[in-house]
Amino acid sequence: MCNNIELITISITTKQFMKRNGIVLLAFVSTLFLACDPVSESPQDLEAPVIDHADGHDEIEPENGEVFSETADHTHVRFSVEDPSGIGQVRVNVHANFDGHSHARMNNDFVRLDVNDIYSPEASNPDFRFPEGTTRINIDGPGTDIYWTGTNSRLTGPVIAGSYDVGIEATDIHGNQTGYDDGSSYLATIQIRTPYAPSINITNLHDDELEGEVGMPLNVEGSISRTGHELSAPISFLWIRLTEEHDDHEGEDDHNHRLSEEDYYDKMWGTSAWLDEGSGPDLPHDEMLDLSKILSGDNAIQIPSGEDHLDLVIRAEDVNGNTTEKTFTVHIE
Amino acid sequence: MRIVILSCFFLIYLSLFSLAQERSFLAIEGTVRSESGNGLPATIIVHELGNGTAADLEGNFRIEGLNPGNYHLHVTHLGYKALTKTIRLTNENLQLDLRLEESAITLQSLTIEANPFKNGPVEQSQSIEVVDREFMEKNNSGTFANALEKLPGISTINTGVGISKPVIRGMSFNRIMVNDRGIKQEGQQWGADHGLEIDPFDVDRVEVVKGPASLIYGSDGMSGVINISPAPLPREGNIQGHLINSYRTNNAMRSHSAMVEGNQNDFVFKARVTLQDFQDYRVPADRFVYAGFELPVYDYRLKNTAGRERHFSLMTGWRKNWGKSTLTVSRFQQKAGIFTGAVGIPNSYNLRHNGNYGDIEFPRQDNTHLKVISNTTIQLNENWLEIDLGYQRNERMEQSLPHIHGVGPTPEGNLALALYLNTFTANGRFNYHINSKHQSIIGFQSSLMDNQFGGFEFLLPAFQSWNAGFFYFHEYRWKNNWIVNAGLRLDGARHAIQSHEQPVYDQSLNPTGEMVQRNPDIERDFANISGSTGFSWILNERNNFKLNLGSSFRIPTPIELATNGIHHGNFRHEIGDAGLKSERSYQADLNFTHSLERLLVGISPFMAYYEDYIYLAPTGRFSTLPGASTLWEYRQNNALFAGAELKFQWAPTQEIQFSLAGEYIYNQNLDTRLPLPLTPPASVLSSIEYSFPETFRFFANSYFYLEYRQVAAQNRVDRNERTTGGYGLLQAGLGWEVPIGSNPWKFRISGQNLLNTFYFNHLSRYRLLNLPEQGRNINFNLKIPFQLKSN
């Protein structure tokens, strides 16, 4: 509050002023600095809560890059939130990330996983409730896990396979909130695979890696196929990229990379339901695609020089929008 | 309804002409001389009639065809202080001997017209900055608001490069107003990413009044007013124009503006067309960090920040000895992309470029602003009645892909938010010159607004607003060097806001058929009293001291009363409060100017206390709407603003001019005891300009300038607002004229951010994404004037 306003009275005559221009000017300037001497802002808590891993665990779960296999039905949700003033609310949010840039809606029974769990002192579900004034919560129980299939599923239909963003945000009792801009909110991208989404298999792996030679075409053997599951559907889109090695964990500067630096190979076939510019020449088949045939001739992948390891990223989509993405490391001789 | 109101306007407009009277013709004649007695070929304009003449080389002039009455003469000549002279013509010609004071300070050669009493810059009690077309061209930066940034106390809130809005003394949105030809521009100015819809080329004069301005301008004139006024009309018998072409390297911005204006037998006209296209702009970074992820900026260009603008304006009118009347129709049209990562969490795939940097994809804004403005000045006996009528239609279309907003395909397609605002305005002022010591103004202002909306998102409901205000303002010349003014105003307003129900979507993004009410019907009435008083004390010809005390008000906007939706970009779910009261301010402004022939020092400290200041406060609760983060509510409490501007100009020789402009703003929300958000950091702009002597035949009026802006860090921030580091920017410019025929071509080259400095702008929306500002930019500009007919 500006409670001591010091107005400087200028009580000299014009005549005096003419002689003392400088002094008055100085006095005037000082009003700039003295006109208002506000009470110093009382120290306030402007710190957002801190989101970290749960007790007894090394990482927040789900982790960034975590892949849930065809047999998985849920993800654990494990984290802690701490704020010395008292935690206001916490939100765990899951939403589709495969929806790159389109306005598609699949006209079928498949459902995207969409979660908005709000943890608060007033939450109706006791698993999401904590006492008012709590300064630390530790979430590590089965009640907060997120199921997408089976009896505990939160969905009314089969989940759309693909990548999802999981966000954890928190506020304190003053309204300080974590943010994505400074990384104080948690964000992870996970892959949900299903038995009905396209299957990607590479058969010529050595120690889990493909082997390539600089200047030579990369030999990839294997297939992308529709599975035998009753919900499986014809394959409609294929996207293959060769990129700099993706670092799943802490990169330089402690930042994850949402996109690799440079694509050495980038080709699409068919049409994606999700990606705005996701289309290419027709797929040779919609049930089974032989990778060695697809990646031959003009479409062969030439191994660039100057790299030890690169990532081969294969993304396949069926007509229902179920997406499978797999990344294979290419070891370069 | 629109047709009925337009018809009424037309009838009022016609009836005004019957008031005009043709009477005996008188003349003003005389000489304009310098203090040393040399004749000056100055320009003399009769303010009320918008016409005038140029004195001959000996300084002799004559203006004929005048009725008896009170007039203001504006006398200007380059290198001399502008002079405003109030005269009274009775029944015989008037002889004048006018003296102009020399001044090497460029801006002193401009007259000020924002002052309601139309007298000179020292007589009025408020702090006013004035710039002309020359300044706008020299500081062309693609938008109107950005061109004003060099004035002390003015900053801008930007969304990329094509969208910007002005800030006066740390206040923006609905706390300042922009008047174009006397009509308040209404274009959803409550939104941070809603730019000001003004063609940057169609601005001839700008006057920025700092401090409370509700007395003359009504609600929203809390912190200042930007008045855009037309240039003097061409002289009788002339038809002239110009072509302006410019290219900016950073985003390949091409601007072309063509203008033609003329005066035939007192029929005046002016037409302008502006085309402006720009590509994605470059930043000095190839990556940015968001949500702990490092994201790429391909080719140093921010995807989808391209834009396209098409504007036109057409003015016609009459200029007679009984006054003048003009009708202006203008349309601003802009299609501007918003950085792809700015809506929703940036995603790897959608930051990829397709290689075409000129594409404007989603999200984007399609904005148009149509204005029909009539300005009439009519002589009533010896005094003048000014009537300004306006119709505006603002269309704002925010196009975005539905899934980003958590909804499926909608009947509206990609139209996320559409707002259609129609505004009718009628203002009148009667300037009554009582005698040489007293003059007064009686005025009224009224407006009717109608807002409708569309799109699959919801933010602002449909509403109608009525506003009317009456004011009386009096100026008293107590002594020759003491001018005192005071005024009072009464206002009434009504908002009628309609309730809105929004569909609910399920997990597959399909509508469930259920509806949820976002806001109820709201009807609110407001009444306000405001006033101001002040004085100007002309201590001597070098020193001028001013004090202005004022109380301004602002009625809560429909967005503050009724919004209930997501503000994408900051992910906030914002909720209005139907019970908000009017906001009121009490302000004191001081101004001291010390001016010599080659030196100008100006200091303007100010302090304001805001009662029931309306602000958004975080609730600490999360929204359940898809795509939203936390809930923020409109609340009100008292706030304090203080600060100062400093201006220093020194011309040690005829060729060299140094200048320094500084500003500082302090504010505090007295409820939270925290600073208010989006407070501009302190900054100092220093420059040196060299005007080349006239030694080369083919390079006339050449100049070169170098500027350095130092901006301090902003560490005083509101809750959940991040601090921003300080930075320094180097700018330079060069200009010259090449005499081709009778109209010299003007060449200008200027560069902004010459050192390609990586910096964040505290007031930029992209600051939230940790995106740096535009990198190095070189601007090439060519103006080709032409004369189709001369007298």
Boltz contact constraints between the chains, C-beta under 6 A:
constraints:
  - contact:
      token1: [A, 1]
      token2: [B, 670]
      max_distance: 6.0
  - contact:
      token1: [A, 2]
      token2: [B, 640]
      max_distance: 6.0
  - contact:
      token1: [A, 14]
      token2: [B, 539]
      max_distance: 6.0
  - contact:
      token1: [A, 17]
      token2: [B, 539]
      max_distance: 6.0
  - contact:
      token1: [A, 28]
      token2: [B, 592]
      max_distance: 6.0
  - contact:
      token1: [A, 31]
      token2: [B, 605]
      max_distance: 6.0
  - contact:
      token1: [A, 32]
      token2: [B, 605]
      max_distance: 6.0
  - contact:
      token1: [A, 32]
      token2: [B, 644]
      max_distance: 6.0
  - contact:
      token1: [A, 35]
      token2: [B, 605]
      max_distance: 6.0
  - contact:
      token1: [A, 35]
      token2: [B, 607]
      max_distance: 6.0
  - contact:
      token1: [A, 36]
      token2: [B, 607]
      max_distance: 6.0
  - contact:
      token1: [A, 36]
      token2: [B, 642]
      max_distance: 6.0
  - contact:
      token1: [A, 41]
      token2: [B, 673]
      max_distance: 6.0
  - contact:
      token1: [A, 42]
      token2: [B, 673]
      max_distance: 6.0
  - contact:
      token1: [A, 46]
      token2: [B, 719]
      max_distance: 6.0
  - contact:
      token1: [A, 88]
      token2: [B, 620]
      max_distance: 6.0
  - contact:
      token1: [A, 89]
      token2: [B, 621]
      max_distance: 6.0
  - contact:
      token1: [A, 89]
      token2: [B, 622]
      max_distance: 6.0
  - contact:
      token1: [A, 91]
      token2: [B, 622]
      max_distance: 6.0
  - contact:
      token1: [A, 99]
      token2: [B, 403]
      max_distance: 6.0
  - contact:
      token1: [A, 100]
      token2: [B, 349]
      max_distance: 6.0
  - contact:
      token1: [A, 100]
      token2: [B, 350]
      max_distance: 6.0
  - contact:
      token1: [A, 101]
      token2: [B, 350]
      max_distance: 6.0
  - contact:
      token1: [A, 103]
      token2: [B, 401]
      max_distance: 6.0
  - contact:
      token1: [A, 103]
      token2: [B, 402]
      max_distance: 6.0
  - contact:
      token1: [A, 103]
      token2: [B, 409]
      max_distance: 6.0
  - contact:
      token1: [A, 105]
      token2: [B, 408]
      max_distance: 6.0
  - contact:
      token1: [A, 105]
      token2: [B, 409]
      max_distance: 6.0
  - contact:
      token1: [A, 105]
      token2: [B, 509]
      max_distance: 6.0
  - contact:
      token1: [A, 111]
      token2: [B, 507]
      max_distance: 6.0
  - contact:
      token1: [A, 111]
      token2: [B, 508]
      max_distance: 6.0
  - contact:
      token1: [A, 114]
      token2: [B, 507]
      max_distance: 6.0
  - contact:
      token1: [A, 118]
      token2: [B, 622]
      max_distance: 6.0
  - contact:
      token1: [A, 171]
      token2: [B, 620]
      max_distance: 6.0
  - contact:
      token1: [A, 175]
      token2: [B, 618]
      max_distance: 6.0
  - contact:
      token1: [A, 175]
      token2: [B, 620]
      max_distance: 6.0
  - contact:
      token1: [A, 175]
      token2: [B, 719]
      max_distance: 6.0
  - contact:
      token1: [A, 176]
      token2: [B, 719]
      max_distance: 6.0
  - contact:
      token1: [A, 177]
      token2: [B, 630]
      max_distance: 6.0
  - contact:
      token1: [A, 177]
      token2: [B, 720]
      max_distance: 6.0
  - contact:
      token1: [A, 180]
      token2: [B, 291]
      max_distance: 6.0
  - contact:
      token1: [A, 181]
      token2: [B, 768]
      max_distance: 6.0
  - contact:
      token1: [A, 181]
      token2: [B, 770]
      max_distance: 6.0
  - contact:
      token1: [A, 183]
      token2: [B, 292]
      max_distance: 6.0
  - contact:
      token1: [A, 187]
      token2: [B, 291]
      max_distance: 6.0
  - contact:
      token1: [A, 255]
      token2: [B, 289]
      max_distance: 6.0
  - contact:
      token1: [A, 255]
      token2: [B, 294]
      max_distance: 6.0
  - contact:
      token1: [A, 256]
      token2: [B, 293]
      max_distance: 6.0
  - contact:
      token1: [A, 257]
      token2: [B, 294]
      max_distance: 6.0
  - contact:
      token1: [A, 258]
      token2: [B, 293]
      max_distance: 6.0
  - contact:
      token1: [A, 258]
      token2: [B, 295]
      max_distance: 6.0
  - contact:
      token1: [A, 258]
      token2: [B, 348]
      max_distance: 6.0
  - contact:
      token1: [A, 259]
      token2: [B, 296]
      max_distance: 6.0
  - contact:
      token1: [A, 259]
      token2: [B, 348]
      max_distance: 6.0
